Amino acid sequence: MWTLQLKQGLRSRLQSRPAWNIDPYTRDFEAALRGMWVALCEGQAEGEELGPNPR
């Protein structure tokens, strides 16, 4: 049965992937959000007008 062979070890293969390593992913995501927030705040401090669709 090839489906049983496919299922065996699937969890360990998935968990070894970088996307399943939540701590580094969370840190990188938080850093990205923080960077966007800082850029937004710096733009407002420089008088950049922000509307519903900033460009």
C-alpha positions as CSV (number, residue, x, y, z in Angstrom):
1,M,0.0,0.0,0.0
2,W,1.7,3.1,-1.2
3,T,-0.5,5.5,0.8
4,L,0.5,4.0,4.0
5,Q,4.2,4.3,3.0
6,L,3.5,8.0,2.1
7,K,1.9,8.7,5.5
8,Q,4.6,7.1,7.5
9,G,7.2,9.7,8.4
10,L,5.0,12.6,7.0
11,R,4.8,14.4,10.3
12,S,8.6,14.3,10.9
13,R,9.2,15.5,7.3
14,L,6.8,18.3,7.6
15,Q,8.1,19.4,11.0
16,S,11.6,19.5,9.7
17,R,10.6,22.3,7.2
18,P,11.5,25.9,8.1
19,A,7.8,26.9,8.0
20,W,7.1,24.7,10.9
21,N,9.8,26.3,13.0
22,I,7.5,28.9,14.5
23,D,10.0,30.8,16.7
24,P,12.3,32.2,13.9
25,Y,9.3,32.7,11.7
26,T,7.6,34.8,14.4
27,R,10.7,36.9,15.1
28,D,11.1,37.6,11.4
29,F,7.4,38.5,11.0
30,E,7.6,40.8,14.0
31,A,10.7,42.5,12.7
32,A,9.0,43.1,9.3
33,L,6.0,44.6,11.0
34,R,8.2,46.8,13.2
35,G,10.1,48.0,10.1
36,M,6.9,48.9,8.3
37,W,5.6,50.7,11.4
38,V,8.9,52.7,11.7
39,A,8.8,53.6,8.0
40,L,5.2,54.8,8.4
41,C,5.9,56.9,11.4
42,E,9.0,58.4,9.8
43,G,7.0,59.3,6.8
44,Q,4.3,61.0,8.9
45,A,7.1,62.9,10.8
46,E,8.4,64.3,7.5
47,G,4.9,65.5,6.6
48,E,4.0,62.8,4.1
49,E,0.3,62.8,3.6
50,L,-1.3,59.4,4.1
51,G,-4.7,58.7,2.9
52,P,-6.8,55.6,2.3
53,N,-4.5,54.6,-0.6
54,P,-1.0,56.0,0.0
55,R,1.3,55.7,-3.0
